[in-house]
């Protein structure tokens, strides 16, 4: 997959699947499924055309994914995980 199509974020790749025709071919679906099941590629599905897309949704999705991996047993531990994950975002967000 060309590097301009896949965004490297933290220690794995994100693919913004806008469910456009090019992403629905059997070959493309097979590639994405294979990479996703290997843990190499995390897909975030977005509608092909939406006037209200907000990039912060990508951040919330990633934070949610990382926190759920740790399976927090309390609200306090979940909050601490969210804070730690937020601080680990490269750039000005942390």
Order of alpha helices (4+ residues) and beta strands (2+ residues): beta-beta-alpha-beta-alpha-alpha
